[in-house]
Amino acid sequence: MPDFWPHDLLSWLTAGSILLGGLWWVLKNTIVTQISLLRDDLRDLKNEFKKSNDMASDHERRISNLEEWKKSWKETWQHDHWEV
């Protein structure tokens, strides 16, 4: 490499930057886009799970209220039944 001039270095840097730019473009349009879509899907799934959990909690609350009502009604009915 005795005849290494700045234009040789410049051509290698140009070729390398073009290749790296092309590689970045390919990665950005394939992997980065897919990862972004996956993150959006996971965020939506998290929101759906939160809604489902809230609905399940509401059902648990309603069932426990019904069980308490049934218990108090049964005690009241038995009490009234024995008095008659």
N, C-alpha and C positions, 0 to 999 in steps of 0.2 A: 504494500500500500504506500509506495513512495509518492504517488501522484494524487494524494488526497487533498482536494481543494474545498473551499467552503461551498461551492455549488454541489458537490457530492453530498455533503451533510444536509444541505437544504433540500435536495431531492429525496433523501431518505426520510427526513422529517415530514415532507409533504406526503409521500406515499404512506408513511405510518399514520399520519393524522387522518388521511382519507380512509384507511382501513379501520382505524378506531372509530371514526365517525359513522361509517357504515355498520360496524358491529353494534354501536350504541343505538342506531336507528332500528336495527333488527330486534335487539333486546327490548327496546322501549315499546315497539309495536307488537311484540309477542308476550314476553314474560311480564313486563311491568303492567301492561294493560290487563292481563289475566289476573294478576295479583290484586289490582285495584277492584276489578269486578268481584273477586272472591271476598275482599274486605267488605264491599257493599252488601253482598249476599249474607255474610256473617252478621253484619249489623242488622239487617232486616230479620234474620232468624232470631237474633237476641231479642228484638222487639216483639216478635211473635211469641216467644217463650214467656216474656214478661206478661203479655196479655193473657196467655193461657194460665199462668200462675195466679194472676189476679182473679180470673174466673174461677179457678179451683178453690181459692181462698174464700171467695164469695159463696160458693156452693157449700163449703165446710161450715161457714157461719150460718147459712140458712138451715142446714141440716141440724146443727146443734140447737138452733132456736126452735125448730120443730120438735126435736127430742125433749127439750125442756118443757115445751107446751104440752106435749103428749104426757109427760111424767106428771105435770101439775094437774092436767085434766083427769088422768087416771086416779090420782090421789083424791081429787075432789069427788069424782064419781064413786069411788069406794067409800069415802066418808059419807056421802049422801045416801049411798045404798045401805050402809049399816044403820043409819039413823032411821030409815023407813021401816 
